[in-house]
């Protein structure tokens, strides 16, 4: 086979050293003849010079997210000129490895953040509810199929990369390719055959054609190393309010418009770290630090805005909906607005941070 001139196809002139390393590893995966990568369209697109790349310094900082949003926007504006095998790959600077669950949370936070930075409204033809079979993540008025790879995938090698990586494929690249067309059937067989060899776990049961009533696209975005489907509800929430395009909008590193009470166990963290996590990424906001003496009781009441409480020391019991929920040091409590609740501090009292969300 003739050697592919990658430097002629993809300029790495302004790419940082870490980016060159992860790009080299990615190239080896795409071009391997002894172990063909399962996504045939992605491989062909790479060989044709139809892929575009971004090298992002952080998965959490506001500046990095704005860089990603700008790069994705520019790509979507030129994507149709690159052909049907195009896609956009975002590499994130290697960091200390995390668990798959942590990477999954990070992935959905990034999609949520991109949505908040989107200058255009959600496409009218795409349902806002991820549980709808026609839902797809959308940005810059383009529906996009999204795939996440991490450095800790092992059994599902097709989702493994040397660093945290997200691939964005415009939905239109799949036009005419479905389970009813000959090319679609051939594509599916080729991919499944390659997956059998590439992965040491069977193809995930969520993998299915877009548009089938049983399909949920979001389940295919981030696949675990096994075939369990523990996540019952998509973490992403599309805001259809026109106000979201207002530059003065307050944005957080987590979805702030939650509607259900929940407790995230064992988050941990120092006062400085917790404060940094709960303050807005963009816009003006504040947190409070509150100390309750042992057995301090707050009678049932409500708040007009969503709040997040993070316990630094001690414990507290929350009464919500007739249930008493015990919360310990390191737990993070998500309290929706107008939720009737009361609380009772534990034997050692409770020191906690309160974020009043806007």
Secondary structure, 3 states (H helix, E strand, C coil): CCCCCHHHHCCCCCCCHHHHHHHHHHHHHHHCCCCCCCCHHHHHHHHHCCEEEEEECCCCCHHHHHHHHHHHHHHHHHHHHHCCCCEEEEEECCCCCCCHHHHHHHHHHHHHHHHHHCCCCCCCCCCCCCCCCCCCEEECCEEEEEEEEECCCCCCHHHECCCCEEEEEEHHHHCCCCCCCHHHHHHHHHHHHHHHHHCCCCCCCCCCCCCCCCCCCHHHHCCCCCCCCCCCCCCCCCCCCHHHHCCCCCECCCCCCCCCCEEECCCCCCHHHHHHHHCCCECCCEEEEEEECCCCEEEEECCCCCEEEEEEEEEEEEEECCEEEEEECCCEEEECCCCCEEEEEEEEEEEEEEEECC
